[in-house]
Each structure stands twice: as C-alpha cells, then as structure tokens.
C-alpha cells in the first residue's frame, strides 16, 4: 500500500482529524541499515504551530530554525548514550499528520493501536530482534506495552526501580524497549533529558545495554 492509499484509508476510517497529504515522512537512516544500533521512535510528525510537511521523520531535511533546534536537542540526547543520527533508525509510530498535536489528540492512541503498530513491527523486521527501540515519549509505552508494562511511569523508570530494557515478550513490537523521555514531571525540578546529572545511573544502564 503506497502513501496515498494509506492516507486515504486513514481519512476514511478516522475522519477529519487526519490531515490529508500526498506523502508521509520517510524514516531517517543516513548511516544505512548495517550501522543501526537502535531505533529512535517518536509519536507522529504533527506540528500545528507551523504546519510544515517533512521529507523525513523528526523534521530531518527541514532548515526551519525551530526544527533545527528541535533536532539538536534530540541529537544531544543521543550523544548522552554514545549514539548519533547515523547509528539510529529514526521513525514515528504514527507516520501521518493529525490536526491536533499528540498531547491533546483524542484519537492518537486509537490510530496507533489499530493502524500503525503492526505496520511498524513489519517495517522493523529488517533489523535484528535484539536491536532496541528508544521511546521518546511516555505515550509510546502506554500503547506499546502489555497490560503490565504500559503502566510503568517515568519516575520509577528513571530511578531504576524498573528493569530495562522492557523485554520483547512484554510489548507489542516484540523488541527491547528503552524510554528516553525529555518532558518534566511535577515530582522533579529537571526534565527527563539524559543530560541531567540526576539520571546518571539510568544513563549508564542504557549505555551498557547498547554495548550488547
């Protein structure tokens, strides 16, 4: 099924919350499949403040100043665990654009669960099953985890109270999952970005996992 057919099916099934475009952003993988050490996963490409359409996931290819800064922030996150863009396969779970951004989108989880999870699982089948998926949002774990793991909250994960990676047999992608969030919790004064010293132990545990 090509992009136009996918978008048409999405629009027919989920209504006017789906933005109708001619194409979807592609995965970003400049280093080639052989160089990939992890999958870097986002929620979707929606950006309602600027409504820019991207060639690649995570705004790669866009020279808009805001999105250049957006990528720098994510690159810093990758560097904290000794990775770079050439070593990850960057993709969104939902490849389509929505009219509302993820945090306020009432149908995002439904579309993710019903339409995109199995498609992403098939897309990632070219990679060794041991290659982990880095989750950039708590929402991703909520839809990808099983009944137990979908309830894991960020504070417990980052305080190393929950073992990572989340095992392949405990999630819908059938791959090891590792949260690498960036948002804030009322529980802390700092964000979950791995640059913060509070998460040194958690960061080191991720680096050990990536060493294989």
Secondary structure, 3 states (H helix, E strand, C coil): CCHHHHHHHHHHHHHHHECCCCCCCECECCCCHHHCCEEEEECCCCCCCCCCCCCEHHHCCCCCHHHHHHHHHHHHHHHHCCCCHHHEEEEECCCCCECCCHHHCCCHHHHHHHHHHHHHHHHHHHCCCCCEEEECCHHHHHHHECCCHHHCCHHHHHCCCCCCCECHHHECCCCCEEECCCCECCCCCCECCCCCHHHHHHHHHHHHHHHC
